[in-house]
Amino acid sequence: MHILQLVLLGLATLAGIVASAALLQQATRPETPSASLSATATPRRGEPGPSSHEIAAARRLLDEGLTAAPEYAAFFDRLKSTFPHEYESFLGGISKRLATTGETRSADFLMAEAVRSLRLSRGILAAKAGNPALEHIFELQSSMLRALAAKDPHLCVDFLNGDESSGFFEFSAQNRGLVAAMGIAGIDAIQDGEVKKVERPPPAGTDFDALEKALRARGLDTPEIEALLDGKASDPPIADAKMCRAGQIYLETLAAMPEPTRLRIYGFAVELMARS
């Protein structure tokens, strides 16, 4: 059976992009997340940790930084109202870390980390969401890929491969509305899955055979299909523009598959994302 390369949603290391970094990633090669900013930094031996005043000051700076990116306000408001514990834990943990290290981070990086933190703590529930909430995640993935393709085909390919790139942060800063919408879609799917608890069987080999057949019908050749479904590198490498277009066809083809097949693959993809 195909490995099914899934470009992981999020804002992946960028959690998906930045948060997202991507929603579909190779099942046998999950990303290795960077150390989360929400994790508490350990002071050096013999050094005191940050004071409550220093932590509060760092929290104010965080709030000011997020205020400067109003496009993300809807995401953080939804996170606070839906999962208040995760919201406070995330901002509290980051505030303490930044007070310890003296680091500063952009609103785009904080958005990415918030999405990643939620994905790791509750993301598995999104795989159990009802059909509309689950499908909306992938509708936004297609929008993200189109926007990336318009900006930079190489960045688009990095997204498909789940690779890190500093270009994601610039892209996110220029597309904050889309990045926030992806984050909100994730929250909504998690909440929906928590309520509905839809159980879907994993995709079968016949599902992937049907997907491969449909991709060939859309004009993709073996190198592109192997790159998308198996994560196999092509020799010579596929041109960025061609590979980026193949990724768009991939998501479009998935969206056009019969509903049972499509939803099995979607649920599997989201489960992989949560476990990576």
DRENDO-1510 file (C-alpha; in Angstrom, 1 decimal, always signed):
<recs>
REC; n; res; u; v; w
REC; 1; MET; +0.0; +0.0; +0.0 .
REC; 2; HIS; +1.2; +3.5; -0.7 .
REC; 3; ILE; +2.8; +5.4; +2.2 .
REC; 4; LEU; +0.6; +8.4; +1.3 .
REC; 5; GLN; +2.7; +11.5; +1.5 .
REC; 6; LEU; +0.5; +14.0; +3.3 .
REC; 7; VAL; +1.4; +17.6; +3.3 .
REC; 8; LEU; +0.9; +18.4; +7.0 .
REC; 9; LEU; -1.4; +21.4; +7.7 .
REC; 10; GLY; +0.3; +23.4; +9.6 .
REC; 11; LEU; +1.0; +26.3; +10.2 .
REC; 12; ALA; +4.2; +21.8; +10.4 .
REC; 13; THR; +7.0; +22.6; +12.0 .
REC; 14; LEU; +5.3; +25.8; +11.2 .
REC; 15; ALA; +2.7; +23.8; +12.4 .
REC; 16; GLY; +0.8; +24.0; +10.1 .
REC; 17; ILE; +2.1; +26.3; +7.6 .
REC; 18; VAL; +3.7; +28.2; +9.9 .
REC; 19; ALA; +1.2; +26.5; +11.6 .
REC; 20; SER; +0.3; +25.0; +9.8 .
REC; 21; ALA; +3.2; +23.6; +8.3 .
REC; 22; ALA; +1.3; +21.4; +6.2 .
REC; 23; LEU; -1.5; +18.9; +6.4 .
REC; 24; LEU; -0.5; +16.0; +4.6 .
REC; 25; GLN; +2.9; +14.3; +5.4 .
REC; 26; GLN; +4.7; +11.1; +4.8 .
REC; 27; ALA; +3.4; +8.5; +7.2 .
REC; 28; THR; +6.7; +6.7; +7.6 .
REC; 29; ARG; +8.7; +9.9; +8.0 .
REC; 30; PRO; +6.8; +12.1; +10.4 .
REC; 31; GLU; +8.2; +15.5; +11.2 .
REC; 32; THR; +10.5; +16.0; +14.2 .
REC; 33; PRO; +9.0; +19.0; +16.0 .
REC; 34; SER; +11.3; +21.7; +17.2 .
REC; 35; ALA; +11.3; +22.3; +20.9 .
REC; 36; SER; +8.0; +24.0; +21.6 .
REC; 37; LEU; +8.1; +27.6; +22.8 .
REC; 38; SER; +5.4; +26.7; +25.3 .
REC; 39; ALA; +7.7; +24.3; +27.0 .
REC; 40; THR; +9.2; +25.7; +30.1 .
REC; 41; ALA; +12.8; +26.7; +29.7 .
REC; 42; THR; +15.2; +25.5; +32.4 .
REC; 43; PRO; +17.4; +28.1; +33.9 .
REC; 44; ARG; +21.1; +27.3; +34.0 .
REC; 45; ARG; +22.3; +25.6; +37.2 .
REC; 46; GLY; +22.8; +28.1; +40.0 .
REC; 47; GLU; +20.7; +30.8; +38.2 .
REC; 48; PRO; +17.3; +31.7; +39.5 .
REC; 49; GLY; +14.3; +31.4; +37.3 .
REC; 50; PRO; +12.4; +34.4; +36.1 .
REC; 51; SER; +10.4; +36.4; +38.7 .
REC; 52; SER; +6.6; +36.7; +38.5 .
REC; 53; HIS; +7.2; +40.3; +37.5 .
REC; 54; GLU; +9.4; +39.3; +34.6 .
REC; 55; ILE; +6.9; +36.7; +33.4 .
REC; 56; ALA; +4.1; +39.2; +33.6 .
REC; 57; ALA; +6.2; +41.7; +31.6 .
REC; 58; ALA; +6.9; +39.0; +29.0 .
REC; 59; ARG; +3.1; +38.2; +28.8 .
REC; 60; ARG; +2.4; +41.9; +28.1 .
REC; 61; LEU; +4.9; +41.9; +25.3 .
REC; 62; LEU; +3.3; +38.8; +23.9 .
REC; 63; ASP; -0.2; +40.4; +24.0 .
REC; 64; GLU; +1.2; +43.6; +22.4 .
REC; 65; GLY; +2.8; +41.5; +19.6 .
REC; 66; LEU; -0.5; +39.7; +18.9 .
REC; 67; THR; -2.4; +42.9; +19.0 .
REC; 68; ALA; -0.1; +44.2; +16.2 .
REC; 69; ALA; -1.4; +41.2; +14.1 .
REC; 70; PRO; -5.2; +41.7; +14.3 .
REC; 71; GLU; -5.8; +39.1; +11.6 .
REC; 72; TYR; -4.9; +36.5; +14.2 .
REC; 73; ALA; -7.3; +37.8; +16.8 .
REC; 74; ALA; -10.2; +35.6; +15.7 .
REC; 75; PHE; -8.1; +32.5; +16.1 .
REC; 76; PHE; -6.9; +33.3; +19.6 .
REC; 77; ASP; -10.4; +34.4; +20.6 .
REC; 78; ARG; -11.8; +31.1; +19.4 .
REC; 79; LEU; -9.0; +29.2; +21.1 .
REC; 80; LYS; -9.6; +31.0; +24.4 .
REC; 81; SER; -13.4; +30.4; +24.3 .
REC; 82; THR; -13.2; +26.8; +23.1 .
REC; 83; PHE; -10.2; +25.5; +25.0 .
REC; 84; PRO; -9.4; +28.0; +27.7 .
REC; 85; HIS; -7.0; +25.7; +29.5 .
REC; 86; GLU; -4.9; +25.2; +26.4 .
REC; 87; TYR; -5.0; +28.9; +25.7 .
REC; 88; GLU; -3.7; +29.9; +29.2 .
REC; 89; SER; -1.2; +27.0; +29.3 .
REC; 90; PHE; +0.2; +28.0; +25.9 .
REC; 91; LEU; +0.6; +31.7; +26.7 .
REC; 92; GLY; +1.8; +31.1; +30.2 .
REC; 93; GLY; +4.4; +28.6; +29.1 .
REC; 94; ILE; +5.7; +30.9; +26.4 .
REC; 95; SER; +5.8; +33.9; +28.7 .
REC; 96; LYS; +7.9; +32.0; +31.2 .
REC; 97; ARG; +10.3; +30.8; +28.5 .
REC; 98; LEU; +10.7; +34.2; +26.9 .
REC; 99; ALA; +11.2; +35.7; +30.4 .
REC; 100; THR; +14.0; +33.2; +31.0 .
REC; 101; THR; +15.7; +33.4; +27.6 .
REC; 102; GLY; +15.0; +37.0; +26.7 .
REC; 103; GLU; +14.0; +35.9; +23.2 .
REC; 104; THR; +11.5; +37.7; +21.1 .
REC; 105; ARG; +9.2; +36.1; +18.6 .
REC; 106; SER; +7.0; +37.4; +15.8 .
REC; 107; ALA; +3.2; +37.1; +15.9 .
REC; 108; ASP; +3.5; +34.6; +12.9 .
REC; 109; PHE; +5.8; +32.3; +14.9 .
REC; 110; LEU; +3.5; +32.5; +17.9 .
REC; 111; MET; +0.5; +31.6; +15.7 .
REC; 112; ALA; +2.4; +28.7; +14.4 .
REC; 113; GLU; +3.3; +27.4; +17.8 .
REC; 114; ALA; -0.2; +27.8; +19.1 .
REC; 115; VAL; -1.5; +25.7; +16.3 .
REC; 116; ARG; +1.2; +23.1; +16.8 .
REC; 117; SER; +0.6; +22.9; +20.5 .
REC; 118; LEU; -3.1; +22.4; +20.0 .
REC; 119; ARG; -2.5; +19.8; +17.3 .
REC; 120; LEU; -0.3; +17.8; +19.6 .
REC; 121; SER; -2.6; +18.0; +22.6 .
REC; 122; ARG; -6.0; +17.5; +20.9 .
REC; 123; GLY; -5.5; +17.1; +17.2 .
REC; 124; ILE; -6.5; +13.4; +17.2 .
REC; 125; LEU; -10.1; +14.5; +17.8 .
REC; 126; ALA; -10.2; +16.3; +14.5 .
REC; 127; ALA; -10.1; +12.9; +12.7 .
REC; 128; LYS; -13.4; +12.1; +14.4 .
REC; 129; ALA; -15.1; +15.3; +13.2 .
REC; 130; GLY; -18.2; +15.3; +11.0 .
REC; 131; ASN; -17.9; +15.4; +7.3 .
REC; 132; PRO; -18.2; +19.2; +6.8 .
REC; 133; ALA; -15.7; +20.1; +9.5 .
REC; 134; LEU; -13.2; +17.6; +8.2 .
REC; 135; GLU; -13.6; +18.6; +4.6 .
REC; 136; HIS; -13.2; +22.3; +5.4 .
REC; 137; ILE; -9.6; +21.6; +6.6 .
REC; 138; PHE; -8.7; +20.3; +3.1 .
REC; 139; GLU; -10.5; +23.0; +1.3 .
REC; 140; LEU; -8.3; +25.5; +3.1 .
REC; 141; GLN; -5.2; +23.3; +2.3 .
REC; 142; SER; -6.0; +23.7; -1.4 .
REC; 143; SER; -6.3; +27.5; -0.9 .
REC; 144; MET; -3.0; +27.5; +0.9 .
REC; 145; LEU; -1.3; +25.6; -1.9 .
REC; 146; ARG; -2.7; +27.9; -4.6 .
REC; 147; ALA; -1.4; +30.9; -2.7 .
REC; 148; LEU; +2.0; +29.4; -2.3 .
REC; 149; ALA; +2.1; +28.5; -5.9 .
REC; 150; ALA; +1.4; +32.1; -6.9 .
REC; 151; LYS; +4.2; +33.4; -4.6 .
REC; 152; ASP; +7.0; +30.9; -5.1 .
REC; 153; PRO; +6.8; +27.3; -6.6 .
REC; 154; HIS; +9.9; +26.3; -4.6 .
REC; 155; LEU; +8.2; +27.3; -1.3 .
REC; 156; CYS; +5.1; +25.4; -2.5 .
REC; 157; VAL; +7.2; +22.2; -2.9 .
REC; 158; ASP; +8.8; +22.7; +0.5 .
REC; 159; PHE; +5.2; +22.8; +1.9 .
REC; 160; LEU; +4.3; +19.6; +0.1 .
REC; 161; ASN; +7.4; +17.9; +1.5 .
REC; 162; GLY; +6.9; +19.2; +5.0 .
REC; 163; ASP; +10.3; +20.9; +4.8 .
REC; 164; GLU; +11.1; +23.9; +7.0 .
REC; 165; SER; +11.8; +27.2; +5.3 .
REC; 166; SER; +12.2; +30.7; +6.5 .
REC; 167; GLY; +10.1; +31.7; +3.6 .
REC; 168; PHE; +7.0; +30.3; +5.3 .
REC; 169; PHE; +7.2; +33.1; +7.9 .
REC; 170; GLU; +7.3; +35.8; +5.2 .
REC; 171; PHE; +4.4; +34.1; +3.4 .
REC; 172; SER; +2.4; +33.8; +6.6 .
REC; 173; ALA; +2.9; +37.5; +7.4 .
REC; 174; GLN; +1.5; +38.3; +4.0 .
REC; 175; ASN; -1.4; +35.9; +4.2 .
REC; 176; ARG; -2.4; +36.1; +7.9 .
REC; 177; GLY; -6.1; +35.9; +7.1 .
REC; 178; LEU; -5.7; +32.5; +5.4 .
REC; 179; VAL; -3.3; +31.2; +8.1 .
REC; 180; ALA; -5.8; +32.2; +10.8 .
REC; 181; ALA; -8.7; +30.6; +8.9 .
REC; 182; MET; -6.7; +27.3; +8.8 .
REC; 183; GLY; -6.1; +27.5; +12.5 .
REC; 184; ILE; -9.8; +28.2; +13.2 .
REC; 185; ALA; -10.8; +25.2; +11.0 .
REC; 186; GLY; -8.6; +23.0; +13.1 .
REC; 187; ILE; -10.2; +24.2; +16.3 .
REC; 188; ASP; -13.7; +23.7; +14.8 .
REC; 189; ALA; -12.8; +20.2; +13.7 .
REC; 190; ILE; -11.3; +19.3; +17.1 .
REC; 191; GLN; -14.5; +20.6; +18.9 .
REC; 192; ASP; -16.7; +18.8; +16.4 .
REC; 193; GLY; -14.8; +15.5; +16.8 .
REC; 194; GLU; -15.0; +15.8; +20.6 .
REC; 195; VAL; -18.8; +15.9; +20.3 .
REC; 196; LYS; -19.5; +13.6; +17.3 .
REC; 197; LYS; -16.7; +11.0; +17.8 .
REC; 198; VAL; -17.1; +9.7; +14.2 .
REC; 199; GLU; -15.2; +6.4; +13.7 .
REC; 200; ARG; -13.8; +5.9; +10.2 .
REC; 201; PRO; -11.9; +2.9; +9.1 .
REC; 202; PRO; -8.4; +3.5; +7.7 .
REC; 203; PRO; -8.1; +3.7; +3.9 .
REC; 204; ALA; -7.6; +0.4; +2.2 .
REC; 205; GLY; -5.2; -0.5; -0.7 .
REC; 206; THR; -8.1; -0.2; -3.1 .
REC; 207; ASP; -8.6; +3.4; -2.0 .
REC; 208; PHE; -5.0; +4.3; -2.9 .
REC; 209; ASP; -5.3; +2.3; -6.2 .
REC; 210; ALA; -8.3; +4.4; -7.1 .
REC; 211; LEU; -6.5; +7.6; -6.1 .
REC; 212; GLU; -3.5; +6.7; -8.3 .
REC; 213; LYS; -5.8; +5.9; -11.2 .
REC; 214; ALA; -7.5; +9.2; -10.8 .
REC; 215; LEU; -4.2; +11.1; -10.7 .
REC; 216; ARG; -3.1; +9.4; -13.9 .
REC; 217; ALA; -6.4; +10.4; -15.5 .
REC; 218; ARG; -5.6; +14.0; -14.5 .
REC; 219; GLY; -2.3; +13.8; -16.5 .
REC; 220; LEU; +0.2; +13.0; -13.7 .
REC; 221; ASP; +3.1; +10.6; -14.6 .
REC; 222; THR; +4.8; +8.0; -12.4 .
REC; 223; PRO; +7.5; +10.3; -11.0 .
REC; 224; GLU; +4.9; +12.9; -9.7 .
REC; 225; ILE; +2.6; +10.2; -8.3 .
REC; 226; GLU; +5.5; +8.4; -6.5 .
REC; 227; ALA; +6.6; +11.7; -5.0 .
REC; 228; LEU; +3.1; +12.4; -3.8 .
REC; 229; LEU; +2.0; +9.0; -2.6 .
REC; 230; ASP; +5.3; +7.4; -1.6 .
REC; 231; GLY; +7.6; +10.4; -0.9 .
REC; 232; LYS; +10.0; +9.0; -3.5 .
REC; 233; ALA; +12.6; +11.4; -4.8 .
REC; 234; SER; +12.8; +11.6; -8.6 .
REC; 235; ASP; +16.1; +11.4; -10.5 .
REC; 236; PRO; +16.4; +13.9; -12.2 .
REC; 237; PRO; +14.4; +16.0; -9.7 .
REC; 238; ILE; +11.0; +17.2; -10.8 .
REC; 239; ALA; +10.9; +21.0; -11.6 .
REC; 240; ASP; +9.4; +23.0; -8.8 .
REC; 241; ALA; +6.6; +24.4; -10.9 .
REC; 242; LYS; +5.6; +21.0; -12.2 .
REC; 243; MET; +5.7; +19.4; -8.7 .
REC; 244; CYS; +3.7; +22.3; -7.2 .
REC; 245; ARG; +1.0; +21.9; -9.9 .
REC; 246; ALA; +1.0; +18.1; -9.2 .
REC; 247; GLY; +0.3; +18.9; -5.5 .
REC; 248; GLN; -2.6; +21.0; -6.5 .
REC; 249; ILE; -4.0; +18.3; -8.7 .
REC; 250; TYR; -3.5; +15.8; -5.9 .
REC; 251; LEU; -5.7; +17.8; -3.5 .
REC; 252; GLU; -8.3; +18.5; -6.2 .
REC; 253; THR; -8.4; +14.8; -7.1 .
REC; 254; LEU; -8.9; +13.8; -3.5 .
REC; 255; ALA; -11.7; +16.3; -3.2 .
REC; 256; ALA; -13.4; +14.7; -6.2 .
REC; 257; MET; -13.1; +11.1; -5.0 .
REC; 258; PRO; -16.3; +9.3; -3.9 .
REC; 259; GLU; -17.2; +10.4; -0.4 .
REC; 260; PRO; -16.4; +7.2; +1.5 .
REC; 261; THR; -13.0; +6.9; +0.0 .
REC; 262; ARG; -12.3; +10.7; +0.4 .
REC; 263; LEU; -13.3; +10.8; +4.0 .
REC; 264; ARG; -11.3; +7.7; +4.9 .
REC; 265; ILE; -8.2; +9.3; +3.5 .
REC; 266; TYR; -8.9; +12.7; +5.1 .
REC; 267; GLY; -9.4; +11.1; +8.5 .
REC; 268; PHE; -6.2; +9.1; +8.1 .
REC; 269; ALA; -4.3; +12.3; +7.1 .
REC; 270; VAL; -5.5; +14.3; +10.2 .
REC; 271; GLU; -4.7; +11.4; +12.5 .
REC; 272; LEU; -1.2; +11.3; +11.1 .
REC; 273; MET; -0.9; +15.0; +11.6 .
REC; 274; ALA; -1.9; +14.7; +15.2 .
REC; 275; ARG; +0.5; +11.9; +15.9 .
REC; 276; SER; +3.5; +13.5; +14.2 .
</recs>
